[in-house]
């Protein structure tokens, strides 16, 4: 029976050492979440969303196994919004890393109805660890737990990534100024307010476009550089070294050193992989 007494965690901190969290710790894994890009402030916001969901769980506690549903969906939506506004949300994160992360928060917070008998966490996705039994349980008996949330945020990503009509995407005859080349490019979240630290990218794309006899866009540049989308590119171009590491930057710099022929060959290879 799921009662308050059976769910309370045995205190491990003496009263003299500070406050005792008796009801689980849903923010336990936030600082260790191996997702690229979130700033320290973003992670604080994620903790706030998890604690708000934790409050929802305890306010609605009953003996039913579905007590975890509302707080887990609340946490998923809150974290997805933080990542979306930070220009970090991707379809892959929506379908893999975020559901796993929320599940681990639910286990640590004692929302999840079936906790593993072991505390061992296994690498489920590259760099992302979790309780395998619980992950399999959620994807079988609880399949569709986040279906509505994933669909909603996927739709938001599609809304901001719809390409402009072809007439607005013609290849310029001469290298365009950075502002002219990017003013029509759709963006997620808040508009960029930082200077473009790498204006050399646009003229490079113009050169490659002429060699390809078709438009080569920033997404192609990111793909050749080894990135699934333009998230890290945005941080690199704005000079954000916290979210774009030196290793990431070297990938973009290496791409800029390619000849148009090398670039197009690499892009063709990437297309065949997908």
Secondary structure, 3 states (H helix, E strand, C coil): CCCHHHHCCCCCCCHHHCCCCCCCCCCCCCCCCCCCCCCHHHHHHHHHHHHHHHHHHHHCCCCCCCHHHHHHHHHHHHHHHHHHHCCCCCHHHHHHHHHHHHHHHHHHHCCCCCCCCCCCCEEEECCEEECHHHHHHHCCCCCCCCHHHHHHHHHHHHHHHCCCCHHHCCCCCCCCCHHHHHCCCCCCCCCCCCCCCCCHHHHHHHHHHHHHCCCCCHHHHHHHCCCCCCHHHHHHHHCCCCCCCHHHHHHHHHHHCCCHHHHHHHHHHHHHHC
